[in-house]
Amino acid sequence: MNGMVKSWRLGSGLLALCLAACGGGSSSSSTANAGAKAEAATLPTMRGDVWEIDPGASGDAQAIAHLYGLASFVRQGDELYNGTTRLSSVTRDGSALVVKLDGDLSARIEERDGHSMLTFSNGKSGQLREHQQGDQK
């Protein structure tokens, strides 16, 4: 019986520690909640245009686009979304949209020769097209 009492005390002590660590929230969690609410307020309120890199683009351009979340994206005016995440580092440079990526890399989305193009600052580029369902080209 003595072992069972010790086991119960240990279990209740661990439960109390877990509740203390998880419960109540702190100012940082309320700040995170406020940040999440502010981000939710910036989600698109209407459908934008869905674009993707053309499967015929160079493999290098496709790989970089996939790594940085630009293989397919939603464009709504001057805003770009990867899923429901708004890319906050988008600026306008003349008629092009410029996206600052990690490191020194950036990407430009612009019209060139009648086609939408995705051009990375390292020189790799690929044509963009409106998103197509399935395996259409």
N, CA, C and O atoms as a MOPAC input file, in Angstrom:
PM7 MOZYME 1SCF
protein

 N      0.82100 1    -1.20500 1     0.00000 1
 C      0.00000 1     0.00000 1     0.00000 1
 C      0.86000 1     1.26300 1     0.00000 1
 O      0.49700 1     2.27100 1    -0.60600 1
 N      2.01300 1     1.19700 1     0.69100 1
 C      2.89600 1     2.35000 1     0.76900 1
 C      3.42800 1     2.73000 1    -0.60500 1
 O      3.55200 1     3.91700 1    -0.90400 1
 N      3.75000 1     1.73300 1    -1.46400 1
 C      4.22600 1     1.98300 1    -2.82400 1
 C      3.16900 1     2.65300 1    -3.67200 1
 O      3.48300 1     3.49200 1    -4.51600 1
 N      1.91400 1     2.28600 1    -3.45400 1
 C      0.83100 1     2.87000 1    -4.22800 1
 C      0.64000 1     4.34200 1    -3.85100 1
 O      0.33700 1     5.15500 1    -4.72500 1
 N      0.80700 1     4.70100 1    -2.59700 1
 C      0.66500 1     6.08400 1    -2.14600 1
 C      1.77900 1     6.93200 1    -2.73800 1
 O      1.53900 1     8.05200 1    -3.19100 1
 N      3.01700 1     6.39200 1    -2.73600 1
 C      4.13900 1     7.12900 1    -3.31400 1
 C      3.92500 1     7.33700 1    -4.80500 1
 O      4.21100 1     8.41000 1    -5.33600 1
 N      3.42400 1     6.31500 1    -5.47500 1
 C      3.16600 1     6.40500 1    -6.90300 1
 C      2.09600 1     7.45600 1    -7.18900 1
 O      2.21300 1     8.21700 1    -8.15000 1
 N      1.05500 1     7.50100 1    -6.36000 1
 C     -0.01700 1     8.48000 1    -6.52900 1
 C      0.51700 1     9.88600 1    -6.32200 1
 O      0.17400 1    10.79900 1    -7.07400 1
 N      1.36800 1    10.07000 1    -5.29000 1
 C      1.94200 1    11.39900 1    -5.01100 1
 C      2.83000 1    11.84900 1    -6.17200 1
 O      2.78000 1    13.00400 1    -6.59600 1
 N      3.64100 1    10.91900 1    -6.67700 1
 C      4.50700 1    11.25500 1    -7.79700 1
 C      3.66700 1    11.63800 1    -9.02000 1
 O      3.96100 1    12.62900 1    -9.68700 1
 N      2.64200 1    10.86900 1    -9.30900 1
 C      1.76800 1    11.15000 1   -10.44900 1
 C      1.06300 1    12.48500 1   -10.30700 1
 O      0.98400 1    13.25300 1   -11.26600 1
 N      0.54600 1    12.77000 1    -9.11200 1
 C     -0.16000 1    14.03900 1    -8.91800 1
 C      0.81600 1    15.21300 1    -8.96000 1
 O      0.46800 1    16.30000 1    -9.42000 1
 N      2.05200 1    14.98600 1    -8.47400 1
 C      3.06900 1    16.04200 1    -8.55000 1
 C      3.42700 1    16.35900 1    -9.99500 1
 O      3.55400 1    17.52800 1   -10.35700 1
 N      3.59400 1    15.32600 1   -10.82800 1
 C      3.89400 1    15.53500 1   -12.23700 1
 C      2.73500 1    16.22600 1   -12.95200 1
 O      2.94500 1    17.09200 1   -13.80100 1
 N      1.52100 1    15.83700 1   -12.60300 1
 C      0.35400 1    16.47500 1   -13.19800 1
 C      0.30600 1    17.96000 1   -12.84000 1
 O      0.00200 1    18.79800 1   -13.68900 1
 N      0.60500 1    18.28100 1   -11.59000 1
 C      0.60400 1    19.68000 1   -11.15900 1
 C      1.66500 1    20.48400 1   -11.91600 1
 O      1.41900 1    21.62100 1   -12.31700 1
 N      2.85400 1    19.88100 1   -12.11200 1
 C      3.90300 1    20.56600 1   -12.85900 1
 C      3.49500 1    20.81300 1   -14.31000 1
 O      3.73400 1    21.88700 1   -14.86200 1
 N      2.88200 1    19.80800 1   -14.91000 1
 C      2.43500 1    19.96100 1   -16.29500 1
 C      1.37600 1    21.04300 1   -16.42300 1
 O      1.41400 1    21.85500 1   -17.34800 1
 N      0.43200 1    21.05000 1   -15.49300 1
 C     -0.61900 1    22.06900 1   -15.53500 1
 C     -0.04900 1    23.46400 1   -15.32200 1
 O     -0.48100 1    24.42300 1   -15.96100 1
 N      0.93000 1    23.57300 1   -14.41700 1
 C      1.54200 1    24.87600 1   -14.16100 1
 C      2.31100 1    25.36000 1   -15.38800 1
 O      2.30000 1    26.54900 1   -15.70300 1
 N      2.97400 1    24.44000 1   -16.07200 1
 C      3.76000 1    24.82000 1   -17.24400 1
 C      2.87300 1    25.17900 1   -18.42400 1
 O      3.22300 1    26.06000 1   -19.21100 1
 N      1.73900 1    24.51900 1   -18.56200 1
 C      0.89700 1    24.71200 1   -19.74000 1
 C     -0.23000 1    25.70600 1   -19.53000 1
 O     -0.69200 1    26.31700 1   -20.49400 1
 N     -0.67200 1    25.88100 1   -18.33100 1
 C     -1.88600 1    26.65400 1   -18.10600 1
 C     -1.67200 1    28.13600 1   -18.03000 1
 O     -0.55500 1    28.61200 1   -17.82700 1
 N     -2.76100 1    28.86600 1   -18.19600 1
 C     -2.77800 1    30.28500 1   -17.93300 1
 C     -2.26100 1    31.14800 1   -19.05200 1
 O     -2.82200 1    32.21300 1   -19.31100 1
 N     -1.24500 1    30.74100 1   -19.70400 1
 C     -0.66400 1    31.55900 1   -20.75100 1
 C      0.17400 1    32.67400 1   -20.17500 1
 O     -0.01400 1    33.06700 1   -19.02300 1
 N      1.06700 1    33.17100 1   -20.93900 1
 C      1.93000 1    34.25000 1   -20.50500 1
 C      1.73000 1    35.43100 1   -21.43500 1
 O      0.94000 1    35.37900 1   -22.37800 1
 N      2.45700 1    36.49000 1   -21.15100 1
 C      2.32900 1    37.64900 1   -22.02100 1
 C      2.83700 1    37.32800 1   -23.41800 1
 O      2.35000 1    37.88700 1   -24.40100 1
 N      3.82900 1    36.41800 1   -23.51400 1
 C      4.31800 1    36.07500 1   -24.85200 1
 C      3.26800 1    35.30300 1   -25.63700 1
 O      3.16700 1    35.46500 1   -26.85300 1
 N      2.48100 1    34.45900 1   -24.95700 1
 C      1.44900 1    33.73600 1   -25.69500 1
 C      0.32300 1    34.68000 1   -26.10600 1
 O     -0.28400 1    34.49200 1   -27.16100 1
 N      0.03700 1    35.68700 1   -25.29200 1
 C     -0.99300 1    36.63700 1   -25.69600 1
 C     -0.48200 1    37.50000 1   -26.84300 1
 O     -1.25500 1    37.90500 1   -27.71100 1
 N      0.82800 1    37.78500 1   -26.84800 1
 C      1.41400 1    38.51600 1   -27.96600 1
 C      1.34800 1    37.67600 1   -29.22500 1
 O      1.05200 1    38.18600 1   -30.30500 1
 N      1.62700 1    36.37300 1   -29.08600 1
 C      1.54300 1    35.47300 1   -30.24400 1
 C      0.11900 1    35.39800 1   -30.75300 1
 O     -0.10200 1    35.37800 1   -31.96400 1
 N     -0.86200 1    35.35700 1   -29.84400 1
 C     -2.26300 1    35.32600 1   -30.26500 1
 C     -2.63900 1    36.61000 1   -30.99400 1
 O     -3.36900 1    36.57600 1   -31.98500 1
 N     -2.14000 1    37.73900 1   -30.50300 1
 C     -2.43400 1    39.00200 1   -31.16900 1
 C     -1.80600 1    39.02300 1   -32.55900 1
 O     -2.40400 1    39.51400 1   -33.51600 1
 N     -0.57800 1    38.47800 1   -32.65700 1
 C      0.08100 1    38.40600 1   -33.95400 1
 C     -0.67500 1    37.51900 1   -34.91900 1
 O     -0.79500 1    37.83600 1   -36.10300 1
 N     -1.18900 1    36.39400 1   -34.41000 1
 C     -1.95200 1    35.47200 1   -35.25900 1
 C     -3.23800 1    36.13000 1   -35.73500 1
 O     -3.64100 1    35.95600 1   -36.88500 1
 N     -3.88700 1    36.89300 1   -34.84600 1
 C     -5.11400 1    37.58500 1   -35.24400 1
 C     -4.81600 1    38.65600 1   -36.28600 1
 O     -5.58800 1    38.83900 1   -37.22800 1
 N     -3.68800 1    39.37000 1   -36.12100 1
 C     -3.32800 1    40.39900 1   -37.09100 1
 C     -3.01400 1    39.76300 1   -38.44300 1
 O     -3.39900 1    40.29300 1   -39.48500 1
 N     -2.30800 1    38.61600 1   -38.42800 1
 C     -1.99200 1    37.92400 1   -39.68700 1
 C     -3.26700 1    37.42000 1   -40.35100 1
 O     -3.40100 1    37.48900 1   -41.57300 1
 N     -4.20600 1    36.91100 1   -39.55000 1
 C     -5.46500 1    36.42500 1   -40.11700 1
 C     -6.22500 1    37.57600 1   -40.76800 1
 O     -6.93400 1    37.37800 1   -41.75400 1
 N     -6.07600 1    38.77000 1   -40.21700 1
 C     -6.76700 1    39.91600 1   -40.79000 1
 C     -6.18300 1    40.28900 1   -42.14600 1
 O     -6.84000 1    40.97000 1   -42.93300 1
 N     -4.93800 1    39.84800 1   -42.43600 1
 C     -4.32900 1    40.20200 1   -43.71300 1
 C     -4.54700 1    39.14400 1   -44.78500 1
 O     -4.10500 1    39.32500 1   -45.91900 1
 N     -5.21600 1    38.04800 1   -44.45500 1
 C     -5.47400 1    37.02300 1   -45.45800 1
 C     -6.37400 1    37.60400 1   -46.54100 1
 O     -7.17700 1    38.49700 1   -46.27300 1
 N     -6.23900 1    37.09800 1   -47.75600 1
 C     -7.05500 1    37.67300 1   -48.82800 1
 C     -8.53800 1    37.49400 1   -48.55200 1
 O     -8.97700 1    36.44200 1   -48.08700 1
 N     -9.28800 1    38.52200 1   -48.84200 1
 C    -10.72900 1    38.46000 1   -48.62000 1
 C    -11.46300 1    37.99400 1   -49.86200 1
 O    -12.65600 1    37.69800 1   -49.80800 1
 N    -10.75700 1    37.92700 1   -50.97800 1
 C    -11.35300 1    37.40800 1   -52.19700 1
 C    -10.30300 1    36.58800 1   -52.92700 1
 O     -9.11500 1    36.65600 1   -52.60900 1
 N    -10.73900 1    35.83100 1   -53.88500 1
 C     -9.83400 1    34.95600 1   -54.61500 1
 C     -8.90000 1    35.77700 1   -55.50200 1
 O     -9.31100 1    36.73100 1   -56.16200 1
 N     -7.64300 1    35.37500 1   -55.49300 1
 C     -6.66800 1    35.99900 1   -56.37600 1
 C     -6.36900 1    35.06300 1   -57.53500 1
 O     -7.02900 1    34.03700 1   -57.70100 1
 N     -5.38900 1    35.41400 1   -58.32200 1
 C     -4.97400 1    34.58800 1   -59.44300 1
 C     -3.92900 1    33.59200 1   -58.95600 1
 O     -2.98100 1    33.97000 1   -58.26700 1
 N     -4.10000 1    32.32000 1   -59.31200 1
 C     -3.15800 1    31.28400 1   -58.91100 1
 C     -2.18000 1    31.06600 1   -60.05200 1
 O     -2.57900 1    30.76300 1   -61.17600 1
 N     -0.89200 1    31.22300 1   -59.75500 1
 C      0.17000 1    31.08500 1   -60.74300 1
 C      1.10200 1    29.96200 1   -60.34000 1
 O      1.21500 1    29.62000 1   -59.16300 1
 N      1.76700 1    29.39300 1   -61.33100 1
 C      2.76000 1    28.35800 1   -61.07300 1
 C      3.86900 1    28.47000 1   -62.10700 1
 O      3.67300 1    29.01500 1   -63.19300 1
 N      5.02900 1    27.94700 1   -61.75500 1
 C      6.11900 1    27.93700 1   -62.72100 1
 C      5.81200 1    26.86400 1   -63.76200 1
 O      5.36400 1    25.76700 1   -63.42900 1
 N      6.05600 1    27.19400 1   -65.00000 1
 C      5.75900 1    26.27500 1   -66.09400 1
 C      6.63400 1    25.02600 1   -65.97500 1
 O      7.83700 1    25.13900 1   -65.74000 1
 N      6.04200 1    23.83300 1   -66.13500 1
 C      6.83400 1    22.60300 1   -66.06100 1
 C      7.93300 1    22.52700 1   -67.12000 1
 O      8.86400 1    21.73500 1   -66.97800 1
 N      7.84600 1    23.32200 1   -68.16200 1
 C      8.87200 1    23.35200 1   -69.19400 1
 C     10.04300 1    24.26000 1   -68.85800 1
 O     11.00800 1    24.33100 1   -69.61900 1
 N      9.97100 1    24.96300 1   -67.71800 1
 C     11.06600 1    25.84600 1   -67.30900 1
 C     12.28900 1    25.00400 1   -66.94500 1
 O     12.17800 1    23.80100 1   -66.71100 1
 N     13.44100 1    25.64200 1   -66.90100 1
 C     14.66300 1    24.90600 1   -66.57200 1
 C     14.54300 1    24.26000 1   -65.19400 1
 O     13.85700 1    24.76800 1   -64.30700 1
 N     15.21600 1    23.14700 1   -65.04100 1
 C     15.18100 1    22.42900 1   -63.76600 1
 C     15.71000 1    23.26800 1   -62.62100 1
 O     15.19600 1    23.18600 1   -61.50600 1
 N     16.74100 1    24.08200 1   -62.88100 1
 C     17.29300 1    24.94500 1   -61.83600 1
 C     16.24700 1    25.94500 1   -61.34400 1
 O     16.08500 1    26.14100 1   -60.13900 1
 N     15.54500 1    26.57200 1   -62.27700 1
 C     14.52200 1    27.55500 1   -61.90600 1
 C     13.38700 1    26.88700 1   -61.14100 1
 O     12.87800 1    27.44500 1   -60.16900 1
 N     12.98500 1    25.68600 1   -61.57800 1
 C     11.92000 1    24.97000 1   -60.87200 1
 C     12.35400 1    24.59700 1   -59.45700 1
 O     11.57500 1    24.73100 1   -58.51400 1
 N     13.58800 1    24.13200 1   -59.30600 1
 C     14.07900 1    23.73000 1   -57.98300 1
 C     14.11800 1    24.91800 1   -57.03200 1
 O     13.68500 1    24.80800 1   -55.88500 1
 N     14.63200 1    26.05200 1   -57.49800 1
 C     14.70100 1    27.24400 1   -56.64000 1
 C     13.29300 1    27.71000 1   -56.28800 1
 O     13.03200 1    28.08500 1   -55.14400 1
 N     12.38500 1    27.69000 1   -57.26100 1
 C     11.00300 1    28.10100 1   -57.00500 1
 C     10.36100 1    27.20800 1   -55.95100 1
 O      9.65500 1    27.70400 1   -55.07200 1
 N     10.59400 1    25.90600 1   -56.02200 1
 C     10.04200 1    24.99400 1   -55.01200 1
 C     10.66100 1    25.25600 1   -53.64300 1
 O      9.94600 1    25.27500 1   -52.64100 1
 N     11.96000 1    25.45500 1   -53.58200 1
 C     12.63900 1    25.68400 1   -52.29800 1
 C     12.14700 1    26.93400 1   -51.58700 1
 O     12.07300 1    26.97000 1   -50.35900 1
 N     11.80900 1    27.96000 1   -52.36300 1
 C     11.40500 1    29.23000 1   -51.75800 1
 C      9.89800 1    29.47700 1   -51.79900 1
 O      9.45100 1    30.59200 1   -51.53300 1
 N      9.11800 1    28.46200 1   -52.12500 1
 C      7.67000 1    28.58800 1   -52.07000 1
 C      7.05900 1    29.37900 1   -53.19700 1
 O      5.94600 1    29.88700 1   -53.05900 1
 N      7.75900 1    29.50000 1   -54.31600 1
 C      7.22300 1    30.25000 1   -55.45100 1
 C      6.86500 1    29.35500 1   -56.62800 1
 O      6.59600 1    29.85200 1   -57.72100 1
 N      6.85900 1    28.04000 1   -56.41900 1
 C      6.48300 1    27.11900 1   -57.49700 1
 C      5.01600 1    27.30700 1   -57.85500 1
 O      4.63800 1    27.16800 1   -59.01900 1
 N      4.19600 1    27.61900 1   -56.87300 1
 C      2.80400 1    28.00800 1   -57.10100 1
 C      2.43400 1    28.99500 1   -56.00200 1
 O      2.81400 1    28.82000 1   -54.84400 1
 N      1.70300 1    30.01800 1   -56.36800 1
 C      1.36300 1    31.06600 1   -55.41200 1
 C      0.09600 1    31.77800 1   -55.86700 1
 O     -0.33200 1    31.65600 1   -57.01500 1
 N     -0.48300 1    32.51400 1   -54.95200 1
 C     -1.66600 1    33.32500 1   -55.25200 1
 C     -1.21700 1    34.77700 1   -55.31200 1
 O     -0.53000 1    35.27500 1   -54.41900 1
 N     -1.61800 1    35.43400 1   -56.37300 1
 C     -1.31600 1    36.86100 1   -56.51400 1
 C     -2.61700 1    37.63300 1   -56.45800 1
 O     -3.55100 1    37.36900 1   -57.21500 1
 N     -2.66000 1    38.58200 1   -55.55600 1
 C     -3.81800 1    39.46200 1   -55.44000 1
 C     -3.27800 1    40.88800 1   -55.41600 1
 O     -2.84100 1    41.38400 1   -54.37800 1
 N     -3.31600 1    41.53000 1   -56.56300 1
 C     -2.73800 1    42.86500 1   -56.67100 1
 C     -1.22600 1    42.79100 1   -56.48000 1
 O     -0.53400 1    42.06700 1   -57.19500 1
 N     -0.72200 1    43.55200 1   -55.50200 1
 C      0.70700 1    43.55100 1   -55.19300 1
 C      1.04700 1    42.61000 1   -54.04500 1
 O      2.15100 1    42.67400 1   -53.50300 1
 N      0.12600 1    41.74300 1   -53.66800 1
 C      0.37600 1    40.80600 1   -52.58000 1
 C      0.51000 1    39.39500 1   -53.14100 1
 O     -0.19400 1    39.00900 1   -54.07500 1
 N      1.43500 1    38.63100 1   -52.54500 1
 C      1.64100 1    37.23500 1   -52.91800 1
 C      1.39700 1    36.36700 1   -51.70200 1
 O      1.77000 1    36.72700 1   -50.58500 1
 N      0.77000 1    35.22400 1   -51.92000 1
 C      0.46800 1    34.27300 1   -50.84900 1
 C      0.98200 1    32.90400 1   -51.24400 1
 O      0.78600 1    32.45100 1   -52.37200 1
 N      1.64200 1    32.25000 1   -50.30100 1
 C      2.03200 1    30.85000 1   -50.45900 1
 C      1.08300 1    30.09400 1   -49.54900 1
 O      1.26900 1    30.08700 1   -48.33300 1
 N      0.07200 1    29.45900 1   -50.11700 1
 C     -0.99500 1    28.89100 1   -49.29200 1
 C     -1.75600 1    30.04100 1   -48.66100 1
 O     -2.26900 1    30.90900 1   -49.36800 1
 N     -1.83400 1    30.05700 1   -47.34100 1
 C     -2.50700 1    31.15600 1   -46.64700 1
 C     -1.50400 1    32.11000 1   -46.00900 1
 O     -1.89000 1    32.99600 1   -45.24700 1
 N     -0.22800 1    31.93600 1   -46.31200 1
 C      0.80800 1    32.79100 1   -45.73800 1
 C      1.15000 1    33.91300 1   -46.71000 1
 O      1.58100 1    33.66900 1   -47.83700 1
 N      0.95200 1    35.13700 1   -46.25700 1
 C      1.28900 1    36.28900 1   -47.09700 1
 C      2.78900 1    36.49800 1   -47.04600 1
 O      3.38100 1    36.54500 1   -45.96800 1
 N      3.40000 1    36.62400 1   -48.20900 1
 C      4.82800 1    36.91100 1   -48.27700 1
 C      4.99700 1    38.39500 1   -47.98800 1
 O      4.55500 1    39.24100 1   -48.76500 1
 N      5.63500 1    38.70400 1   -46.87400 1
 C      5.69700 1    40.09300 1   -46.42200 1
 C      6.83100 1    40.87800 1   -47.05700 1
 O      6.89900 1    42.09600 1   -46.89000 1
 N      7.71100 1    40.22400 1   -47.77000 1
 C      8.87500 1    40.91100 1   -48.32500 1
 C      8.70300 1    41.25300 1   -49.80500 1
 O      9.66800 1    41.21200 1   -50.56800 1
 N      7.48700 1    41.58700 1   -50.20700 1
 C      7.19300 1    41.90300 1   -51.60900 1
 C      7.15400 1    43.41700 1   -51.77900 1
 O      6.46700 1    44.11900 1   -51.03600 1
 N      7.89800 1    43.91100 1   -52.76500 1
 C      7.87600 1    45.33700 1   -53.08400 1
 C      7.65200 1    45.48800 1   -54.58900 1
 O      7.82000 1    44.53800 1   -55.35500 1
 N      7.27800 1    46.67000 1   -54.98500 1
 C      7.07100 1    46.94900 1   -56.41000 1
 C      8.27400 1    47.72600 1   -56.91500 1
 O      8.73900 1    48.67100 1   -56.27700 1
 N      8.77300 1    47.30400 1   -58.09000 1
 C      9.87000 1    47.99000 1   -58.77200 1
 C      9.42000 1    48.22500 1   -60.20400 1
 O      9.58300 1    47.35600 1   -61.06100 1
 N      8.86400 1    49.37600 1   -60.45900 1
 C      8.28400 1    49.64700 1   -61.77200 1
 C      7.07700 1    48.76000 1   -61.98700 1
 O      6.13200 1    48.79300 1   -61.19900 1
 N      7.09900 1    47.96800 1   -63.04700 1
 C      5.97500 1    47.07500 1   -63.30900 1
 C      6.20100 1    45.67800 1   -62.73800 1
 O      5.35200 1    44.80200 1   -62.89800 1
 N      7.32800 1    45.46300 1   -62.08000 1
 C      7.65500 1    44.13800 1   -61.53000 1
 C      7.40600 1    44.08100 1   -60.02700 1
 O      7.49600 1    45.08700 1   -59.32300 1
 N      7.08900 1    42.87500 1   -59.55500 1
 C      7.04200 1    42.61800 1   -58.12200 1
 C      8.36400 1    41.95800 1   -57.74500 1
 O      8.80700 1    41.02900 1   -58.42000 1
 N      8.99000 1    42.42500 1   -56.68500 1
 C     10.25900 1    41.87800 1   -56.22800 1
 C     10.03400 1    41.23600 1   -54.87200 1
 O      9.49300 1    41.85900 1   -53.95900 1
 N     10.45700 1    39.96900 1   -54.74700 1
 C     10.31000 1    39.22000 1   -53.50700 1
 C     11.69900 1    38.99200 1   -52.93700 1
 O     12.54600 1    38.38200 1   -53.58900 1
 N     11.94000 1    39.47800 1   -51.72700 1
 C     13.21200 1    39.24400 1   -51.04400 1
 C     13.14800 1    37.86700 1   -50.41700 1
 O     12.23800 1    37.57100 1   -49.64200 1
 N     14.12200 1    37.01700 1   -50.75500 1
 C     14.18900 1    35.65500 1   -50.23500 1
 C     15.33000 1    35.55600 1   -49.23400 1
 O     16.03200 1    36.54100 1   -49.00500 1
 N     15.52800 1    34.40300 1   -48.64100 1
 C     16.61200 1    34.21800 1   -47.67600 1
 C     17.96300 1    34.49400 1   -48.31800 1
 O     18.15200 1    34.30000 1   -49.51900 1
 N     18.90000 1    34.95200 1   -47.49100 1
 C     20.23600 1    35.25000 1   -47.99800 1
 C     20.19100 1    36.46800 1   -48.89600 1
 O     19.44900 1    37.41700 1   -48.64300 1
 N     20.98400 1    36.43100 1   -49.93500 1
 C     21.04000 1    37.55500 1   -50.87100 1
 C     20.14000 1    37.35400 1   -52.07800 1
 O     20.16700 1    38.16000 1   -53.00800 1
 N     19.35000 1    36.30000 1   -52.08000 1
 C     18.53300 1    35.96200 1   -53.24100 1
 C     17.22200 1    36.74700 1   -53.24600 1
 O     16.61000 1    36.97800 1   -52.20300 1
 N     16.81500 1    37.14400 1   -54.43300 1
 C     15.50500 1    37.77600 1   -54.62100 1
 C     14.92200 1    37.24100 1   -55.91900 1
 O     15.61700 1    36.62400 1   -56.72600 1
 N     13.64300 1    37.49000 1   -56.09900 1
 C     12.95700 1    37.04700 1   -57.32300 1
 C     12.11200 1    38.19900 1   -57.84300 1
 O     11.54700 1    38.97400 1   -57.07100 1
 N     12.03500 1    38.29900 1   -59.15800 1
 C     11.20800 1    39.31000 1   -59.82500 1
 C     10.10600 1    38.60100 1   -60.59400 1
 O     10.34900 1    37.60800 1   -61.28100 1
 N      8.90600 1    39.11800 1   -60.47100 1
 C      7.77300 1    38.62300 1   -61.25200 1
 C      7.37800 1    39.77400 1   -62.15400 1
 O      6.95700 1    40.83700 1   -61.69900 1
 N      7.52700 1    39.52500 1   -63.46900 1
 C      7.30700 1    40.61500 1   -64.41200 1
 C      6.84900 1    40.06300 1   -65.75300 1
 O      6.99800 1    38.87700 1   -66.04600 1
 N      6.28700 1    40.95700 1   -66.55900 1
 C      5.90300 1    40.62700 1   -67.93500 1
 C      7.11800 1    40.84700 1   -68.81800 1
 O      7.75700 1    41.89800 1   -68.77000 1
 N      7.42900 1    39.83200 1   -69.63100 1
 C      8.53300 1    39.95600 1   -70.58100 1
 C      8.13600 1    39.23700 1   -71.85900 1
 O      7.77400 1    38.06000 1   -71.82400 1
 N      8.20000 1    39.92100 1   -72.96800 1
 C      7.84000 1    39.35300 1   -74.27500 1
 C      6.44800 1    38.72700 1   -74.26800 1
 O      6.22600 1    37.68400 1   -74.88200 1
 N      5.51900 1    39.36700 1   -73.57300 1
 C      4.14400 1    38.89200 1   -73.54100 1
 C      3.89600 1    37.71700 1   -72.60100 1
 O      2.80900 1    37.14100 1   -72.62000 1
 N      4.88000 1    37.35000 1   -71.77800 1
 C      4.73000 1    36.23500 1   -70.84200 1
 C      5.08900 1    36.70400 1   -69.43500 1
 O      5.94300 1    37.57300 1   -69.25500 1
 N      4.42600 1    36.11800 1   -68.44400 1
 C      4.80800 1    36.37000 1   -67.05400 1
 C      6.03400 1    35.52600 1   -66.75100 1
 O      6.06400 1    34.32700 1   -67.03100 1
 N      7.04800 1    36.16800 1   -66.17100 1
 C      8.30900 1    35.49400 1   -65.90200 1
 C      8.66400 1    35.59900 1   -64.42400 1
 O      8.36800 1    36.59200 1   -63.76000 1
 N      9.30400 1    34.54900 1   -63.93400 1
 C      9.86400 1    34.52600 1   -62.58900 1
 C     11.37400 1    34.46900 1   -62.76800 1
 O     11.90700 1    33.47300 1   -63.25800 1
 N     12.06700 1    35.53800 1   -62.37200 1
 C     13.50900 1    35.62700 1   -62.55800 1
 C     14.18000 1    35.81000 1   -61.21000 1
 O     13.86100 1    36.73700 1   -60.46600 1
 N     15.10800 1    34.92100 1   -60.90200 1
 C     15.85000 1    34.99700 1   -59.64300 1
 C     17.10400 1    35.84300 1   -59.83700 1
 O     17.62700 1    35.95400 1   -60.94600 1
 N     17.57400 1    36.42900 1   -58.75600 1
 C     18.73600 1    37.31000 1   -58.84000 1
 C     20.00900 1    36.56200 1   -59.22400 1
 O     20.99700 1    37.19800 1   -59.59000 1
 N     20.01800 1    35.23900 1   -59.15100 1
 C     21.19100 1    34.46800 1   -59.57800 1
 C     21.15600 1    34.17400 1   -61.08000 1
 O     22.02300 1    33.46200 1   -61.58700 1
 N     20.16600 1    34.71400 1   -61.79600 1
 C     20.08900 1    34.56700 1   -63.24400 1
 C     19.15200 1    33.47200 1   -63.72000 1
 O     18.80600 1    33.44800 1   -64.90100 1
 N     18.73000 1    32.57200 1   -62.85800 1
 C     17.81600 1    31.50100 1   -63.26500 1
 C     16.42000 1    32.08500 1   -63.44700 1
 O     15.98500 1    32.92600 1   -62.66000 1
 N     15.71900 1    31.63400 1   -64.49200 1
 C     14.37600 1    32.16900 1   -64.72100 1
 C     13.49700 1    31.10300 1   -65.36900 1
 O     13.97400 1    30.14100 1   -65.96900 1
 N     12.21700 1    31.31700 1   -65.22000 1
 C     11.24800 1    30.41500 1   -65.81300 1
 C      9.95700 1    31.14900 1   -66.08200 1
 O      9.61500 1    32.11500 1   -65.39900 1
 N      9.25200 1    30.68100 1   -67.07700 1
 C      7.97100 1    31.28000 1   -67.41700 1
 C      6.92700 1    30.84000 1   -66.41100 1
 O      6.93600 1    29.70100 1   -65.94600 1
 N      6.02200 1    31.75800 1   -66.07800 1
 C      4.89500 1    31.45200 1   -65.21000 1
 C      3.66600 1    31.20200 1   -66.06300 1
 O      3.57200 1    31.68300 1   -67.19200 1
 N      2.74100 1    30.45800 1   -65.52500 1
 C      1.46300 1    30.22900 1   -66.19200 1
 C      0.38000 1    30.17500 1   -65.12700 1
 O      0.64700 1    29.94400 1   -63.94800 1
 N     -0.85300 1    30.39700 1   -65.57900 1
 C     -1.96800 1    30.24400 1   -64.64800 1
 C     -2.03300 1    28.78600 1   -64.23500 1
 O     -1.77600 1    27.89100 1   -65.04000 1
 N     -2.37600 1    28.55300 1   -62.98100 1
 C     -2.43000 1    27.19000 1   -62.45600 1
 C     -3.42800 1    26.35300 1   -63.24500 1
 O     -4.53000 1    26.80300 1   -63.55900 1
 N     -3.02300 1    25.13500 1   -63.55600 1
 C     -3.87800 1    24.21800 1   -64.28900 1
 C     -4.07600 1    22.97200 1   -63.46200 1
 O     -3.13000 1    22.47300 1   -62.85300 1
 N     -5.29200 1    22.46300 1   -63.43100 1
 C     -5.59900 1    21.24800 1   -62.68900 1
 C     -4.96500 1    20.04700 1   -63.35300 1
 O     -4.84100 1    20.00600 1   -64.57700 1
 N     -4.56500 1    19.07600 1   -62.56600 1
 C     -4.06200 1    17.82300 1   -63.10700 1
 C     -2.71500 1    17.97500 1   -63.76600 1
 O     -1.88200 1    18.76500 1   -63.32100 1
 N     -2.49800 1    17.21900 1   -64.82800 1
 C     -1.19900 1    17.16600 1   -65.48600 1
 C     -1.25300 1    17.82200 1   -66.86100 1
 O     -0.55600 1    17.39600 1   -67.78200 1
 N     -2.08400 1    18.86400 1   -67.00200 1
 C     -2.19400 1    19.55100 1   -68.28300 1
 C     -0.96400 1    20.41500 1   -68.51100 1
 O     -0.33300 1    20.87500 1   -67.56000 1
 N     -0.63200 1    20.63100 1   -69.75700 1
 C      0.50100 1    21.53700 1   -70.07400 1
 C      0.07000 1    22.62600 1   -71.00800 1
 O      0.88000 1    23.47400 1   -71.38300 1

